[in-house]
Amino acid sequence: MKFERQPDETRGARSRELKAILVVDDDQQLASALQWILAEEHFLVDVAFDGEE
């Protein structure tokens, strides 16, 4: 998986809007790492460790 940061000037007003992402993975360490990485990129992240949560 590759993440590229856009320059601030190309983000415009949308950079202030939080985008929501749901991470579902039974590997709690991986899910938590993804949550941290995505939150650093200004995503609102919800994590579930199985399909029932």
C-alpha positions as CSV (number, residue, x, y, z in Angstrom):
1,M,0.0,0.0,0.0
2,K,1.4,3.4,-0.9
3,F,0.4,6.8,0.4
4,E,1.4,10.0,-1.2
5,R,1.0,13.4,0.5
6,Q,-0.4,16.2,-1.7
7,P,1.1,19.7,-1.4
8,D,-1.0,21.9,0.9
9,E,-1.9,24.3,-2.0
10,T,-3.5,21.5,-4.0
11,R,-5.7,20.3,-1.1
12,G,-7.9,23.4,-1.1
13,A,-10.9,23.7,1.2
14,R,-11.5,19.9,1.1
15,S,-8.5,19.3,3.3
16,R,-10.5,20.6,6.3
17,E,-13.3,18.0,5.7
18,L,-12.8,14.7,7.4
19,K,-13.3,11.6,5.3
20,A,-14.6,8.5,7.2
21,I,-13.0,5.1,6.7
22,L,-14.0,1.8,8.3
23,V,-11.1,-0.6,8.9
24,V,-12.1,-4.2,9.5
25,D,-9.3,-6.7,10.3
26,D,-9.0,-9.5,12.8
27,D,-5.3,-8.6,13.3
28,Q,-5.7,-6.0,16.1
29,Q,-2.1,-4.7,15.7
30,L,-2.5,-4.2,12.0
31,A,-5.9,-2.5,12.4
32,S,-4.6,-0.2,15.0
33,A,-1.6,0.7,12.9
34,L,-3.8,1.5,9.9
35,Q,-6.0,3.6,12.2
36,W,-3.0,5.6,13.4
37,I,-1.6,6.1,9.9
38,L,-5.0,7.2,8.4
39,A,-5.8,9.5,11.3
40,E,-2.4,11.2,10.7
41,E,-3.7,11.8,7.2
42,H,-6.8,13.5,8.6
43,F,-9.3,10.6,8.1
44,L,-11.9,9.8,10.6
45,V,-11.3,6.1,11.3
46,D,-13.6,3.5,12.8
47,V,-12.1,0.1,13.6
48,A,-13.8,-3.3,13.8
49,F,-12.0,-6.5,14.5
50,D,-14.7,-8.8,13.0
51,G,-17.8,-8.5,10.8
52,E,-20.1,-8.5,13.8
53,E,-18.8,-5.3,15.4
